[in-house]
């Protein structure tokens, strides 16, 4: 999935992932949470905080885990 690939690039711009955090697919939102957790930064944190409130448990779990493990920037 493209979101996970972006998360693997340390210098990637988080903006496309932040936008994808509002995707109707919970699978995409879950992947976005994982990727944003790898990227870190303030944009990522804000999006992850919103994803941590998602209606789908898998998305919430991924966002919560990412908030606990994201790199500091």
C-alpha positions as CSV (number, residue, x, y, z in Angstrom):
1,X,0.0,0.0,0.0
2,X,1.3,3.4,-0.9
3,X,0.7,4.9,2.6
4,X,3.1,2.3,4.1
5,X,5.7,3.0,1.5
6,X,5.6,6.7,2.2
7,X,6.1,6.0,5.9
8,X,9.3,4.1,5.1
9,X,10.9,7.2,3.6
10,X,12.2,9.3,6.5
11,X,12.2,12.6,4.6
12,X,8.7,12.1,3.1
13,X,6.2,14.9,3.2
14,X,3.4,13.9,5.6
15,X,0.8,16.1,3.8
16,X,-0.5,13.3,1.5
17,X,-0.9,11.0,4.5
18,X,-2.6,13.6,6.5
19,X,-5.1,14.0,3.7
20,X,-5.5,10.3,3.4
21,X,-6.3,10.1,7.1
22,X,-9.9,11.1,6.1
23,X,-10.2,8.3,3.5
24,X,-13.5,6.4,3.7
25,X,-11.7,3.1,3.8
26,X,-10.7,2.0,7.3
27,X,-7.9,-0.1,5.7
28,X,-6.4,3.1,4.2
29,X,-6.8,5.0,7.5
30,X,-5.1,2.1,9.4
31,X,-2.1,2.1,7.0
32,X,-1.9,5.9,7.3
33,X,-1.7,5.7,11.0
34,X,1.1,3.2,10.8
35,X,3.0,5.4,8.2
36,X,2.5,8.6,10.2
37,X,3.8,6.9,13.3
38,X,7.0,6.2,11.4
39,X,7.3,9.7,10.0
40,X,6.6,11.7,13.2
41,X,6.3,15.5,13.3
42,X,3.6,17.9,14.3
43,X,1.4,17.3,11.3
44,X,1.6,13.6,11.9
45,X,0.8,13.9,15.6
46,X,-2.4,16.0,14.9
47,X,-3.6,13.5,12.3
48,X,-2.8,10.5,14.6
49,X,-4.7,12.2,17.5
50,X,-7.8,12.4,15.2
51,X,-7.3,8.8,14.0
52,X,-7.1,7.7,17.7
53,X,-10.8,8.7,17.9
54,X,-11.8,6.7,14.8
55,X,-15.0,4.6,14.9
56,X,-13.0,1.5,13.7
57,X,-11.1,-0.3,16.5
58,X,-8.2,-1.3,14.2
59,X,-7.7,2.3,13.1
60,X,-7.8,3.5,16.7
61,X,-5.3,0.8,17.8
62,X,-2.9,1.7,15.0
63,X,-3.1,5.4,15.8
64,X,-2.6,4.8,19.5
65,X,0.3,2.6,19.0
66,X,1.8,5.1,16.5
67,X,1.5,7.9,19.0
68,X,3.5,5.9,21.5
69,X,6.3,5.0,19.1
70,X,6.6,7.9,16.7
71,X,10.1,9.5,16.4
72,X,10.6,13.0,17.9
73,X,11.2,15.9,15.4
